[in-house]
Amino acid sequence: MTQTTTDPLVLTTGLDLGDRTTHSCTLDPNRRVVERAKFSTNRTSLKHQFEGKPRQHIVLEAGSQSLWISHFLTELGHDVMVVDPRCIKAITASDRKTDRRDAETLARLALGVPEMLSCAQHRTLALQADVSVLRSRDLLVRMRTKMVTHVRGTLKSFGVKVPACSAGCFFTRAAEHIPESLVPALVPILAMLEDLEHRIRALDKTAAKLAQERYPASKVLRQVRGVGPLLSLAFVVSLGDPGRFARSRSVGTWVGLVPKKRSSGDANPQLRITKHGDRYLRRLLVISAQYILGPFGEDCDLRRYGMKLCLRGGGNAKKRAVVAVARKLAVLLHRLWVSGAPYERLRNSERAKQHEEVA
């Protein structure tokens, strides 16, 4: 979205979005309130409120409806700033919080100190639709996992154990072990599992088609062993434009795989990662990092780096190593995407070896 500028003639409007109603507050360049409004959160009301008016700076918090609203207001000719709600402490920490005050606070912050607001960059509607395909698949997979766990647990309480098998064929294997007394309880679950499996496979085909036809860059990312079709496609559609990051290292921060910082004086405690950004993409990166550090991971710079962290010992050494490898993997994937260069799995190790030989 377009960020605010320093044009002194443009009005600044803060929007507090609600599921049903939206509050707005408009300030002039002298920070005086020139208009307040309350209207329904729909296209008709937004069009009536903002269509045909001179260009305004409009600021709103990122949320469930900010995607379509920001695009719609941009189409109406306004500059839109979408801000991270976690950075608006003046709103979240207020003791007298109302929608009316929130709209005014947003407008005043955008007019006075816009550089202090952490701006969010929304995907295009087309990218968001493709992301929804992956998230729908993820939802179905999690539903399948819960159902499999339910069936196994129910059978186990009756002394029946289903042999180990993949989730995709579980409904067939489990049907052979259901006792007569549990048929009414578990047969409907197995029928749903079979239907879920067909739908998951259909979404897999849709995702593969998207990667082939719209996102050829995902093929470049699959050079790294441990990066499959889902992660490569999710990485491309989640970032959208690789040029939004001036440095590849910024991707690790964006996806929430860097530790929090709360240092003061001599105190610099070790904290958990921020977990900002796309939760689904972060989870896929961690899964790939676990594969890279696992028994089937190939020898590469990422694996060697993670193994060194594991050797430091401690109860959480392996967990920290997985997170660190996931962060480096995100940086590597962005660099491969931007450069288009072939992946060299031992590039850093070979360079270090050459330096040692020269020395």
C-alpha positions as CSV (number, residue, x, y, z in Angstrom):
1,M,0.0,0.0,0.0
2,T,1.0,3.6,-0.6
3,Q,2.5,5.2,2.5
4,T,1.7,8.8,3.6
5,T,3.8,11.7,2.3
6,T,4.4,15.2,3.6
7,D,1.9,17.0,1.3
8,P,0.5,19.8,3.6
9,L,-2.8,20.1,1.7
10,V,-4.0,16.5,2.0
11,L,-6.4,15.5,4.8
12,T,-5.5,12.5,7.0
13,T,-8.3,10.0,8.0
14,G,-8.1,7.2,10.6
15,L,-10.4,4.2,10.2
16,D,-11.3,1.9,13.1
17,L,-12.7,-1.1,11.3
18,G,-15.4,-3.3,12.8
19,D,-17.2,-6.3,11.5
20,R,-20.4,-4.3,11.2
21,T,-19.5,-0.6,11.6
22,T,-16.5,1.6,11.0
23,H,-15.6,4.8,12.7
24,S,-13.6,7.5,10.9
25,C,-11.9,10.7,12.0
26,T,-10.4,13.2,9.6
27,L,-7.8,15.8,10.5
28,D,-6.5,18.8,8.6
29,P,-2.8,19.6,8.3
30,N,-3.1,21.6,11.5
31,R,-4.3,18.5,13.4
32,R,-7.8,19.9,13.8
33,V,-10.7,17.4,13.5
34,V,-12.7,18.4,10.5
35,E,-15.0,15.4,10.2
36,R,-16.2,12.3,12.2
37,A,-18.3,9.6,10.7
38,K,-19.8,6.2,11.5
39,F,-20.9,3.9,8.7
40,S,-21.4,0.3,7.8
41,T,-18.4,-1.8,6.9
42,N,-19.3,-2.6,3.3
43,R,-18.4,-1.4,-0.2
44,T,-21.5,0.7,-0.7
45,S,-20.9,2.7,2.5
46,L,-17.1,3.1,1.8
47,K,-17.9,4.3,-1.8
48,H,-20.5,6.8,-0.5
49,Q,-18.0,8.1,2.1
50,F,-14.8,8.4,0.0
51,E,-15.7,8.3,-3.7
52,G,-15.3,11.6,-5.5
53,K,-13.4,13.3,-2.6
54,P,-10.0,14.8,-3.0
55,R,-7.1,12.4,-2.3
56,Q,-6.7,11.6,1.4
57,H,-4.1,9.8,3.5
58,I,-6.1,6.9,5.1
59,V,-4.6,4.8,7.9
60,L,-6.1,1.6,9.3
61,E,-5.0,-1.4,11.3
62,A,-4.2,-4.7,9.7
63,G,-7.0,-7.2,10.3
64,S,-9.4,-9.6,8.7
65,Q,-11.0,-7.0,6.5
66,S,-8.1,-4.6,5.9
67,L,-7.0,-6.5,2.7
68,W,-10.1,-5.7,0.6
69,I,-10.7,-2.4,2.2
70,S,-7.2,-1.1,1.5
71,H,-7.4,-2.2,-2.1
72,F,-10.9,-0.7,-2.5
73,L,-9.8,2.7,-1.1
74,T,-6.7,2.7,-3.3
75,E,-9.0,2.2,-6.3
76,L,-11.0,5.2,-5.2
77,G,-7.8,7.3,-5.5
78,H,-6.6,7.6,-1.9
79,D,-3.3,6.8,-0.3
80,V,-3.7,4.0,2.2
81,M,-1.4,3.0,5.1
82,V,-2.0,-0.4,6.8
83,V,-0.2,-0.5,10.1
84,D,0.7,-3.4,12.4
85,P,-1.8,-3.2,15.4
86,R,1.0,-4.5,17.8
87,C,2.8,-1.2,17.2
88,I,-0.1,1.0,18.2
89,K,0.5,0.9,22.0
90,A,-1.4,4.3,22.3
91,I,-4.6,2.3,21.4
92,T,-4.1,-1.1,23.0
93,A,-2.8,0.3,26.3
94,S,-5.5,3.0,26.6
95,D,-7.7,3.0,29.7
96,R,-10.5,4.7,27.8
97,K,-10.6,2.7,24.6
98,T,-13.5,3.4,22.2
99,D,-13.8,3.0,18.4
100,R,-14.3,6.7,18.1
101,R,-11.1,7.5,20.0
102,D,-9.2,4.7,18.1
103,A,-9.9,6.3,14.8
104,E,-8.7,9.7,16.0
105,T,-5.5,8.2,17.5
106,L,-4.7,6.5,14.2
107,A,-5.1,9.7,12.3
108,R,-3.0,11.7,14.7
109,L,-0.2,9.1,14.7
110,A,-0.2,9.0,10.9
111,L,-0.1,12.8,10.6
112,G,2.4,13.4,13.4
113,V,4.8,10.5,13.5
114,P,4.2,8.2,10.6
115,E,7.7,6.8,10.7
116,M,6.9,5.3,14.1
117,L,4.2,3.1,12.6
118,S,5.1,-0.3,11.4
119,C,3.5,-0.5,8.0
120,A,2.1,-3.8,6.7
121,Q,2.2,-4.7,3.0
122,H,-0.8,-6.6,1.9
123,R,-0.7,-9.1,-0.9
124,T,-2.7,-8.6,-4.1
125,L,-6.1,-10.2,-4.2
126,A,-4.8,-12.7,-6.7
127,L,-1.9,-13.7,-4.4
128,Q,-4.3,-13.9,-1.4
129,A,-6.6,-16.3,-3.4
130,D,-3.6,-18.6,-4.1
131,V,-2.5,-18.4,-0.5
132,S,-6.0,-19.5,0.5
133,V,-5.6,-22.7,-1.5
134,L,-2.6,-23.7,0.7
135,R,-4.3,-22.7,3.9
136,S,-7.4,-24.7,3.0
137,R,-5.2,-27.7,2.4
138,D,-3.5,-27.1,5.7
139,L,-6.9,-27.0,7.5
140,L,-8.0,-30.3,5.9
141,V,-4.7,-32.0,6.9
142,R,-5.1,-30.8,10.5
143,M,-8.7,-32.1,10.5
144,R,-7.5,-35.4,9.1
145,T,-4.8,-35.7,11.9
146,K,-7.4,-35.0,14.6
147,M,-9.7,-37.7,13.2
148,V,-7.0,-40.3,12.9
149,T,-6.0,-39.6,16.5
150,H,-9.6,-39.9,17.6
151,V,-10.0,-43.3,15.9
152,R,-6.7,-44.7,17.2
153,G,-7.5,-43.5,20.7
154,T,-11.0,-45.0,20.7
155,L,-9.8,-48.3,19.3
156,K,-6.9,-48.4,21.8
157,S,-9.4,-48.1,24.7
158,F,-11.0,-51.3,23.5
159,G,-7.7,-53.1,23.2
160,V,-7.4,-52.7,19.4
161,K,-4.3,-51.2,17.8
162,V,-4.2,-50.2,14.1
163,P,-0.9,-51.1,12.5
164,A,1.3,-48.1,11.5
165,C,0.4,-46.7,8.1
166,S,0.3,-43.4,6.3
167,A,-2.6,-41.0,7.0
168,G,-3.7,-41.3,3.4
169,C,-4.5,-45.0,3.7
170,F,-5.5,-45.0,7.4
171,F,-9.3,-45.1,6.7
172,T,-8.8,-48.4,4.7
173,R,-6.5,-50.0,7.3
174,A,-8.6,-49.0,10.3
175,A,-11.8,-50.4,8.8
176,E,-10.4,-53.9,9.1
177,H,-9.9,-53.6,12.8
178,I,-13.2,-51.9,14.0
179,P,-15.2,-54.2,16.4
180,E,-18.9,-54.5,15.9
181,S,-19.7,-52.4,18.9
182,L,-17.8,-49.4,17.5
183,V,-19.2,-49.5,14.0
184,P,-21.8,-46.8,14.7
185,A,-19.2,-44.5,16.3
186,L,-16.3,-44.9,13.9
187,V,-17.6,-45.8,10.4
188,P,-18.9,-42.2,9.8
189,I,-15.4,-40.9,10.8
190,L,-13.7,-43.2,8.4
191,A,-16.1,-42.1,5.6
192,M,-15.2,-38.5,6.4
193,L,-11.5,-39.4,6.3
194,E,-11.9,-40.9,2.9
195,D,-13.6,-37.8,1.6
196,L,-10.9,-35.6,3.2
197,E,-8.2,-37.6,1.5
198,H,-9.7,-37.1,-1.9
199,R,-10.1,-33.3,-1.3
200,I,-6.5,-33.0,0.0
201,R,-5.2,-34.7,-3.2
202,A,-7.3,-32.4,-5.3
203,L,-5.8,-29.4,-3.6
204,D,-2.3,-30.9,-4.1
205,K,-3.0,-31.0,-7.8
206,T,-4.3,-27.4,-7.7
207,A,-1.2,-26.3,-5.9
208,A,1.1,-28.1,-8.3
209,K,-0.7,-26.4,-11.2
210,L,-0.3,-23.0,-9.7
211,A,3.4,-23.5,-9.2
212,Q,3.9,-24.6,-12.8
213,E,1.7,-22.0,-14.5
214,R,2.0,-18.9,-12.3
215,Y,5.1,-19.3,-10.0
216,P,8.0,-20.8,-11.9
217,A,10.3,-19.3,-9.2
218,S,9.2,-22.0,-6.9
219,K,11.1,-24.5,-9.0
220,V,14.3,-22.7,-8.3
221,L,13.7,-23.0,-4.5
222,R,13.3,-26.8,-4.7
223,Q,17.0,-27.1,-5.5
224,V,17.4,-27.3,-1.7
225,R,16.8,-30.8,-0.5
226,G,14.1,-30.7,2.1
227,V,12.2,-27.9,0.3
228,G,9.1,-29.5,-1.2
229,P,6.4,-28.2,-3.5
230,L,4.3,-26.8,-0.6
231,L,7.1,-24.8,1.0
232,S,8.4,-23.4,-2.3
233,L,5.0,-22.3,-3.4
234,A,4.1,-21.0,0.1
235,F,7.3,-19.0,0.2
236,V,6.7,-17.4,-3.2
237,V,3.1,-16.5,-2.7
238,S,3.6,-15.3,0.9
239,L,6.4,-12.9,0.0
240,G,4.8,-11.9,-3.3
241,D,7.6,-9.5,-4.5
242,P,11.1,-10.5,-3.5
243,G,12.3,-6.9,-4.1
244,R,10.3,-5.7,-1.0
245,F,13.4,-6.8,1.0
246,A,16.6,-4.9,0.4
247,R,18.6,-7.6,2.3
248,S,17.8,-11.3,2.3
249,R,18.5,-11.4,6.0
250,S,15.4,-9.3,6.6
251,V,13.3,-12.3,5.6
252,G,14.1,-14.1,8.8
253,T,12.9,-11.2,10.8
254,W,9.7,-10.8,8.7
255,V,8.7,-14.4,9.2
256,G,9.2,-14.2,13.0
257,L,12.2,-16.5,13.4
258,V,14.5,-14.1,15.2
259,P,14.6,-13.8,19.1
260,K,13.0,-10.9,20.9
261,K,15.2,-8.2,22.4
262,R,14.7,-6.7,25.8
263,S,18.2,-5.6,26.8
264,S,18.7,-2.9,29.5
265,G,22.0,-2.0,31.0
266,D,24.0,-5.1,31.6
267,A,21.0,-7.4,31.3
268,N,20.5,-9.1,27.9
269,P,18.2,-12.1,28.5
270,Q,17.8,-14.9,26.0
271,L,14.2,-14.7,24.8
272,R,11.9,-16.7,22.5
273,I,11.5,-15.9,18.9
274,T,9.0,-13.1,17.9
275,K,6.7,-15.4,15.9
276,H,5.6,-12.4,13.8
277,G,4.5,-12.8,10.2
278,D,2.9,-15.7,8.4
279,R,2.4,-18.6,10.9
280,Y,1.8,-21.2,8.1
281,L,5.0,-20.3,6.3
282,R,7.0,-20.3,9.5
283,R,5.7,-23.8,10.4
284,L,6.7,-25.1,6.9
285,L,10.2,-23.7,7.3
286,V,10.6,-25.4,10.7
287,I,9.4,-28.7,9.3
288,S,12.0,-28.4,6.5
289,A,14.7,-27.5,9.0
290,Q,13.8,-30.7,11.0
291,Y,14.2,-32.7,7.8
292,I,17.6,-31.1,7.1
293,L,18.9,-31.9,10.6
294,G,17.3,-35.4,10.5
295,P,18.7,-38.8,9.5
296,F,17.8,-38.2,5.8
297,G,19.2,-34.7,5.4
298,E,22.0,-34.4,3.0
299,D,25.4,-32.9,3.9
300,C,25.2,-29.2,3.3
301,D,26.1,-25.9,5.0
302,L,22.7,-25.7,6.7
303,R,23.1,-29.1,8.2
304,R,26.6,-28.5,9.4
305,Y,25.6,-25.2,10.9
306,G,22.7,-26.8,12.8
307,M,24.8,-29.7,14.0
308,K,27.4,-27.3,15.5
309,L,24.6,-25.7,17.5
310,C,23.3,-29.1,18.6
311,L,26.8,-29.9,20.0
312,R,26.7,-27.0,22.4
313,G,24.5,-29.2,24.6
314,G,21.7,-28.2,26.8
315,G,18.1,-29.3,27.0
316,N,17.0,-26.9,24.2
317,A,20.0,-27.2,22.0
318,K,18.2,-29.1,19.3
319,K,15.2,-26.8,19.3
320,R,17.4,-23.7,19.0
321,A,19.3,-25.4,16.2
322,V,16.0,-26.1,14.3
323,V,14.9,-22.5,14.6
324,A,18.3,-21.2,13.5
325,V,18.4,-23.5,10.5
326,A,14.8,-22.5,9.6
327,R,15.8,-18.8,9.7
328,K,18.9,-19.4,7.5
329,L,16.8,-21.5,5.1
330,A,14.4,-18.5,4.7
331,V,17.3,-16.2,3.9
332,L,18.8,-18.8,1.5
333,L,15.5,-19.2,-0.4
334,H,15.1,-15.5,-0.8
335,R,18.7,-15.2,-2.1
336,L,18.1,-18.1,-4.6
337,W,14.9,-16.4,-5.8
338,V,16.5,-13.0,-6.3
339,S,19.7,-14.2,-7.9
340,G,18.4,-17.2,-9.8
341,A,21.8,-18.8,-9.3
342,P,22.2,-22.6,-8.9
343,Y,22.2,-23.9,-5.4
344,E,25.7,-24.8,-4.0
345,R,25.0,-26.9,-0.9
346,L,28.6,-26.7,0.5
347,R,29.5,-23.2,-0.8
348,N,30.4,-21.7,2.6
349,S,32.4,-24.7,3.7
350,E,34.4,-24.9,0.5
351,R,35.2,-21.1,0.8
352,A,36.3,-21.5,4.4
353,K,38.5,-24.4,3.4
354,Q,40.2,-22.4,0.6
355,H,40.9,-19.5,3.0
356,E,42.6,-22.0,5.4
357,E,44.7,-23.4,2.6
358,V,45.8,-19.9,1.5
359,A,46.6,-18.9,5.1
